[in-house]
Amino acid sequence: MSIPFPNIDPVAFGFEIAGRSFDIHWYALAYVAGFLLGWRVAIYLVKLYRDNLRPNTNDIDDFITWAILGVLFGGRLGYVLFYNLPTYLDAPFEALKVWHGGMSFHGGALGVILALILFAKIKHVSFKRLADIATTVVPIGLFFGRVANFVNGELYGRVTDSSLGVIFPRGGDLPRHPSQLYEAVFEGIVLFGILFALMHIKQVRSRYGVIAGAFLTLYGVFRFGIEFFREPDVQLGFFFDQVTMGQILCVPMMLVGTVVMVWCFRCKTLAK
């Protein structure tokens, strides 16, 4: 038994301007929804601190552009370097064709971290506090993105005889784990719920950096586990016949996140 694939049209709607047709995909709308909702939730989180310290709501308004650029450029560069470098070495200009798809979460995370560092330095705001707010809302975008992956029938899971199996149009005739939805639940809903709850605990949010560390650790744990159900990238396959590139990239995330979380929580003062 398997669950029928919904066969939702990847194109949400189209329009025509000056005789040219344009298609708006659900995947693009997922990015828009993630950024907009994340921005509004971040504004709410800033107000939890009930002080006049920065970042404030104006800083969040300014940072959203930096975050978008960090996600887009970092995500694309990460995909090129981590998942498809030989292909782009042979045809480097193909890396610029982002409309052909190919984004890496780990690359996007590095892009956002760089944006956080630069923004905090240039605007003279607390890097750790800004990182706590930003990482709390990241799972919102992850949720929408993974649902869009499912709608596109991409990044599907491994073959399974489970009743949860789905026969994807591009996945052959056998049912596969809908691993995109597993990620939407754990990396999106569950992770957001945990971080959002932590932000409401004064003893936690007052230790700047703890929540950002918790995000890195928990995302790494969830992604590492779900990779056992996800089909590895065809151009890479398995490393050492057992692990995927996604799992390899999660290991440093978990280690760094744990160190940051413990170190920041043990700080006796609010570190900038």
C-alpha positions in Angstrom: 0.0 0.0 0.0 1.1 3.6 -0.6 -0.2 7.1 -0.4 -1.1 8.6 -3.8 1.1 11.5 -4.8 -1.2 14.6 -4.9 0.2 15.8 -8.3 -0.2 19.5 -7.4 1.0 21.7 -10.3 4.4 23.2 -9.2 3.3 26.4 -10.9 1.0 28.3 -8.5 -0.2 30.8 -11.1 1.0 32.6 -14.2 0.6 36.0 -15.8 1.5 37.9 -18.9 3.3 41.2 -19.4 3.9 42.8 -22.8 3.2 39.5 -24.5 5.6 37.5 -22.3 4.3 34.8 -20.0 5.7 34.4 -16.5 5.1 31.5 -14.1 5.2 31.8 -10.3 6.1 28.5 -8.6 5.1 27.3 -5.2 8.7 27.0 -4.4 9.2 30.7 -4.9 6.1 31.4 -2.8 7.5 29.2 -0.1 10.6 31.5 0.2 8.4 34.6 0.3 6.1 33.1 2.9 9.1 32.0 5.0 10.8 35.4 4.9 7.6 37.4 5.6 6.3 35.3 8.4 9.8 34.9 9.9 10.1 38.7 9.8 6.8 39.3 11.7 7.7 36.6 14.3 11.1 38.2 14.8 9.5 41.6 15.5 7.4 39.9 18.2 10.4 38.2 19.7 12.3 41.5 20.0 9.5 42.8 22.2 9.9 39.9 24.6 13.1 41.5 26.0 11.3 44.6 27.2 14.3 46.8 27.2 15.9 49.4 25.0 18.9 47.3 23.9 19.6 46.5 20.3 18.7 44.9 18.0 15.3 46.6 18.1 12.4 46.4 15.7 14.1 48.8 13.3 17.2 46.6 13.2 15.1 43.6 12.4 13.5 45.5 9.5 16.9 46.3 8.2 18.4 42.9 8.7 15.7 41.0 6.7 17.4 42.1 3.4 20.7 40.9 4.7 19.1 37.6 5.6 17.5 37.1 2.2 20.9 37.7 0.5 22.6 35.4 2.9 20.1 32.5 2.3 20.1 32.9 -1.5 23.8 33.4 -2.2 24.9 31.0 0.6 22.4 28.4 -0.4 23.5 28.4 -4.0 27.2 28.5 -3.3 26.8 25.7 -0.8 25.0 23.5 -3.3 27.8 24.1 -5.8 30.6 23.4 -3.4 29.1 20.6 -1.3 27.0 18.7 -3.8 27.9 19.4 -7.4 31.4 20.9 -7.6 32.8 18.6 -10.5 29.9 19.6 -12.7 30.3 23.3 -12.2 34.1 23.1 -12.6 33.5 21.9 -16.1 30.8 24.5 -16.7 31.2 27.4 -14.2 28.6 29.7 -15.7 25.9 27.0 -15.0 26.3 27.9 -11.3 24.7 31.3 -12.1 21.5 29.7 -13.4 19.7 29.5 -10.1 16.4 29.0 -11.9 17.5 25.5 -12.7 17.3 24.7 -9.0 19.9 23.6 -6.5 20.1 25.1 -3.0 21.9 23.8 0.1 20.6 24.5 3.6 24.1 24.2 5.1 25.3 26.7 2.6 22.4 29.0 3.4 23.1 28.7 7.1 26.7 29.8 6.5 25.5 32.7 4.4 23.1 33.8 7.2 25.9 33.5 9.8 28.1 35.7 7.7 25.2 38.2 7.3 24.7 38.2 11.1 28.4 38.9 11.7 28.6 41.7 9.2 25.3 43.3 10.2 26.2 43.2 13.9 29.6 44.7 13.3 28.4 47.5 10.9 25.3 48.4 12.9 26.9 47.9 16.3 24.3 45.5 17.7 24.6 42.4 19.8 25.6 39.5 17.5 24.4 36.8 19.9 21.1 38.4 20.6 20.4 38.9 16.9 21.5 35.3 16.2 19.0 34.0 18.8 16.1 35.9 17.2 17.1 34.9 13.7 17.6 31.2 14.4 14.3 31.0 16.2 12.4 31.9 13.0 14.6 29.9 10.5 12.4 26.8 11.0 9.4 28.7 9.6 11.2 29.0 6.3 12.4 25.4 6.5 8.8 24.2 6.9 7.5 26.0 3.8 10.6 25.0 1.8 10.2 21.3 2.6 6.5 21.3 1.8 7.4 22.9 -1.6 10.0 20.2 -2.2 7.2 17.6 -1.7 4.9 19.5 -4.1 7.7 19.5 -6.7 8.3 15.7 -6.1 12.0 16.3 -5.4 14.4 15.3 -2.6 12.2 12.3 -1.9 13.1 9.4 0.4 14.4 5.9 0.0 12.2 3.0 -1.1 10.0 1.6 1.6 7.3 -0.9 2.3 5.8 1.3 4.9 2.2 2.4 4.6 3.5 6.0 4.5 5.3 5.3 1.2 4.5 7.6 -1.7 5.1 6.8 -5.4 6.8 10.0 -6.7 6.6 10.8 -10.5 10.4 11.0 -10.7 11.1 8.3 -8.2 10.3 5.2 -10.1 7.5 2.7 -9.6 8.2 1.8 -5.9 6.8 3.7 -2.9 9.3 6.0 -1.1 9.4 7.8 2.2 8.0 11.3 1.9 11.1 12.5 3.7 10.4 16.1 2.7 7.3 16.0 5.0 9.4 14.4 7.8 11.7 17.3 7.5 8.9 19.8 7.4 7.6 18.4 10.7 10.8 17.9 12.7 13.0 20.7 11.2 10.1 23.0 10.8 7.2 22.6 13.3 9.0 20.7 16.1 12.2 22.8 16.0 10.3 26.1 15.9 8.1 25.0 18.8 11.2 24.2 21.0 13.0 27.4 20.1 9.9 29.6 20.4 9.3 28.1 23.9 12.9 28.7 24.9 12.6 32.3 23.9 9.7 32.7 26.4 12.0 31.5 29.3 13.7 34.6 30.7 16.6 32.7 32.1 17.3 31.2 28.7 16.9 34.2 26.4 18.9 36.4 28.8 21.9 34.2 28.1 22.6 35.5 24.6 23.7 32.7 22.2 22.1 29.8 23.9 19.1 29.6 21.6 21.3 30.0 18.5 23.5 27.1 19.8 20.3 25.0 20.5 19.2 25.6 16.9 22.5 24.3 15.4 22.4 21.3 17.7 18.8 20.3 17.3 18.7 20.9 13.5 21.8 18.7 13.2 20.2 16.0 15.2 16.9 16.1 13.3 18.5 16.3 9.9 21.1 13.6 10.7 18.3 11.2 11.7 16.0 12.0 8.7 18.9 11.4 6.3 18.4 7.7 7.0 15.1 7.9 5.2 16.1 10.3 2.5 17.5 9.2 -0.9 21.1 10.5 -1.1 22.0 12.8 -4.0 22.5 10.7 -7.1 25.8 12.5 -8.0 27.3 11.8 -4.6 25.6 8.6 -3.2 26.9 7.3 0.1 30.3 8.0 1.7 31.9 4.9 3.3 28.9 3.0 2.0 26.8 4.3 5.0 26.6 8.1 5.4 25.4 10.9 3.2 26.8 14.3 2.6 23.9 15.8 4.6 24.9 13.7 7.7 28.6 14.7 7.3 27.7 18.4 7.2 25.5 18.0 10.3 28.3 16.7 12.5 30.1 20.0 12.8 26.8 21.8 13.3 26.0 19.6 16.3 29.4 19.9 17.8 29.6 23.7 17.4 26.0 24.2 18.5 26.6 22.2 21.7 29.8 24.0 22.6 28.1 27.4 21.9 25.0 26.5 23.9 27.0 25.3 27.0 29.5 28.1 26.9 26.9 30.8 26.6 24.6 29.4 29.3 27.5 29.3 31.7 28.5 32.9 31.1 27.8 35.0 34.2 27.2 38.2 32.2 25.3 39.0 29.1 28.0 38.6 26.5 27.8 40.9 23.5 
